[in-house]
Amino acid sequence: MQKIVVVGGGYAGLGAIGALQKLQDAELVLIEPGSGHQLIPELPEALAKHGSIDNHVVPYDNLLAETQVKHIRHYVTNLNIDRHVVYLDNGEEISYDWLILAPGSEPSMPPIAGLRDVAHTLRDSHDARKIKSELQYAKEQRVAVIGGGLTGVEVAGMLSEDHDVILVEAFDRLLPALGLGLSQYAYRRLIAAGVHVVMGQKLVRVNPPRIELERDHYEYGILIWAGGISPPKWIRNTELPLDPQGYPVADAYGQVLPHIFVAGDLWHVVIDGQEIPATAQLAAIAGDFIGNTIVSRITTGTPGPEFRPRIRGMLISLDEGQGVGWVLHGGIPLRGFSARTLKNISFQQYRLKLSKIFDRPWPLLESGD
Ligand SMILES: Cc1cc2nc3c(=O)[nH]c(=O)nc-3n(C[C@H](O)[C@H](O)[C@H](O)COP(=O)(O)OP(=O)(O)OC[C@H]3O[C@@H](n4cnc5c(N)ncnc54)[C@H](O)[C@@H]3O)c2cc1C
């Protein structure tokens, strides 16, 4: 019997486990410290005044109840490639025949004076709870958000109704993953919602209660860093081959070394020279792909096709009723209510998919973490 170990129960890890269910006689192990699958793209929404963080975590007990998956609630800290084992944070080691590494990413924080001491990041429900405990939902409180990518824009937009929000972006436009017209639309919407958007200036120092940019400075009440992601630090301690940014070097099947695969944010996917942005959508597709690749390798001895993800759309919330983005493989740009509505539908579709894959009753979220 083959033993397949999946590290991380996020979008990629669960996508892989879903595909691996096809194997009749494999031993499946999920190593994941949390008690529930975090619906991370929904977290900006949870920060809004009436948002509930519990509604965005699906308990693994519920999700995996009908499967034979063994859930080990620990962090992986390293691996021994020769001995085919991973090490856990309690000192235990777990052996594998096949290993899928899907631990997601970490916020990348550059060494800006004072930043680490005071800035919040938003990567999981624990971060969201910390931020929420400090939010006053009063216009007198200023929230400074650093980073005008997907996370920064969504957080700024969601908090704009109840706070004085300032959004800082080093480049001269927001949302570089979208076309210029859509990013300009996002800019105009945020301005209309009262967000003070500062572009073309880097943060150089945090000197509470002030953020100092290259030319200007502003006072803040809460500071949220949304300036990008990097691979988890422990990956650097492994003997996996890494690229200059610290991502494991994977082939077109997501394989890093024989029997070791990456999926999700940890797989730096570049196709035909073009980098594919790390999203939950890509992670879920990649997880499913890796799971199927391993099924194919075990059952037929062939790896199946190379990874060619079809990204169906990219949608960004600008507040509770507005959004921006595109669907149908870039074919249709969307703005306003339609984009926001489709984004909500995509959240529900993902939950529905989980409930089908794992044969669990709808709506999945009976309790939270
Ligand atoms: C605020 C925010 C908004 C976003 N909005 C969107 C959006 O609208 N649309 C979109 O497509 N994407 C969005 N993203 C990106 C998306 O959330 C990620 O790309 C996606 O979650 C990556 O999936 P993953 O499975 O690789 O990692 P994750 O979903 O992060 O899951 C990783 C899992 O691994 C576990 N883990 C971590 N370290 C270890 C370890 N050492 N050992 C064992 N387990 C470990 C973690 O507990 C976690 O459960 C957003 C991200 C953020 C932060």
The ligand as a MOL file (V3000), in Angstrom:
LIG
                    3D

  0  0  0     0  0            999 V3000
M  V30 BEGIN CTAB
M  V30 COUNTS 53 58 0 0 0
M  V30 BEGIN ATOM
M  V30 1 C -6.2490 38.5020 2.3190 0
M  V30 2 C -6.1090 37.5990 1.1220 0
M  V30 3 C -7.0630 37.6360 0.1310 0
M  V30 4 C -6.9690 36.7690 -0.9590 0
M  V30 5 N -7.9440 36.8020 -1.9100 0
M  V30 6 C -7.8920 35.9220 -2.9250 0
M  V30 7 C -8.9420 35.8900 -3.8890 0
M  V30 8 O -9.8710 36.6840 -3.8460 0
M  V30 9 N -8.8910 34.9480 -4.8570 0
M  V30 10 C -7.8730 34.0370 -4.9270 0
M  V30 11 O -7.9150 33.1610 -5.8160 0
M  V30 12 N -6.8500 34.0690 -4.0580 0
M  V30 13 C -6.8270 34.9790 -3.0600 0
M  V30 14 N -5.8120 35.0080 -2.1490 0
M  V30 15 C -4.6880 34.0820 -2.2990 0
M  V30 16 C -5.0420 32.7120 -1.7490 0
M  V30 17 O -5.5610 32.8100 -0.4530 0
M  V30 18 C -3.8090 31.7980 -1.7530 0
M  V30 19 O -3.2180 31.8350 -3.0330 0
M  V30 20 C -4.2140 30.3660 -1.4050 0
M  V30 21 O -4.7520 30.3150 -0.1100 0
M  V30 22 C -3.0250 29.4260 -1.5380 0
M  V30 23 O -3.4520 28.1250 -1.2700 0
M  V30 24 P -2.4610 27.0650 -0.6160 0
M  V30 25 O -3.2100 25.7970 -0.5030 0
M  V30 26 O -1.1610 27.0820 -1.3160 0
M  V30 27 O -2.1530 27.6580 0.8320 0
M  V30 28 P -3.1440 27.9680 2.0360 0
M  V30 29 O -4.5350 28.0930 1.5770 0
M  V30 30 O -2.5160 29.1200 2.7320 0
M  V30 31 O -3.0370 26.6750 2.9430 0
M  V30 32 C -1.8080 26.2890 3.5020 0
M  V30 33 C -2.1020 25.3930 4.6810 0
M  V30 34 O -0.8720 24.8270 5.1180 0
M  V30 35 C -0.8060 24.8300 6.5320 0
M  V30 36 N 0.6140 24.8760 6.8990 0
M  V30 37 C 1.4400 25.9410 6.8390 0
M  V30 38 N 2.6680 25.6020 7.2080 0
M  V30 39 C 2.6350 24.2910 7.4980 0
M  V30 40 C 3.5980 23.3590 7.9610 0
M  V30 41 N 4.8750 23.7190 8.1750 0
M  V30 42 N 3.2070 22.0770 8.1880 0
M  V30 43 C 1.9320 21.7030 7.9590 0
M  V30 44 N 0.9760 22.5490 7.5250 0
M  V30 45 C 1.3290 23.8200 7.3000 0
M  V30 46 C -1.5640 26.0810 6.9360 0
M  V30 47 O -2.0630 25.9430 8.2680 0
M  V30 48 C -2.6710 26.1340 5.8790 0
M  V30 49 O -3.8510 25.4810 6.3080 0
M  V30 50 C -5.8680 35.8720 -1.0640 0
M  V30 51 C -4.9050 35.8480 -0.0510 0
M  V30 52 C -4.9980 36.7170 1.0200 0
M  V30 53 C -3.9590 36.6740 2.0950 0
M  V30 END ATOM
M  V30 BEGIN BOND
M  V30 1 1 1 2
M  V30 2 1 2 3
M  V30 3 2 2 52
M  V30 4 2 3 4
M  V30 5 1 4 5
M  V30 6 1 4 50
M  V30 7 2 5 6
M  V30 8 1 6 7
M  V30 9 1 6 13
M  V30 10 2 7 8
M  V30 11 1 7 9
M  V30 12 1 9 10
M  V30 13 2 10 11
M  V30 14 1 10 12
M  V30 15 2 12 13
M  V30 16 1 13 14
M  V30 17 1 14 15
M  V30 18 1 14 50
M  V30 19 1 15 16
M  V30 20 1 16 17
M  V30 21 1 16 18
M  V30 22 1 18 19
M  V30 23 1 18 20
M  V30 24 1 20 21
M  V30 25 1 20 22
M  V30 26 1 22 23
M  V30 27 1 23 24
M  V30 28 2 24 25
M  V30 29 1 24 26
M  V30 30 1 24 27
M  V30 31 1 27 28
M  V30 32 2 28 29
M  V30 33 1 28 30
M  V30 34 1 28 31
M  V30 35 1 31 32
M  V30 36 1 32 33
M  V30 37 1 33 34
M  V30 38 1 33 48
M  V30 39 1 34 35
M  V30 40 1 35 36
M  V30 41 1 35 46
M  V30 42 1 36 37
M  V30 43 1 36 45
M  V30 44 2 37 38
M  V30 45 1 38 39
M  V30 46 1 39 40
M  V30 47 2 39 45
M  V30 48 1 40 41
M  V30 49 2 40 42
M  V30 50 1 42 43
M  V30 51 2 43 44
M  V30 52 1 44 45
M  V30 53 1 46 47
M  V30 54 1 46 48
M  V30 55 1 48 49
M  V30 56 2 50 51
M  V30 57 1 51 52
M  V30 58 1 52 53
M  V30 END BOND
M  V30 END CTAB
M  END
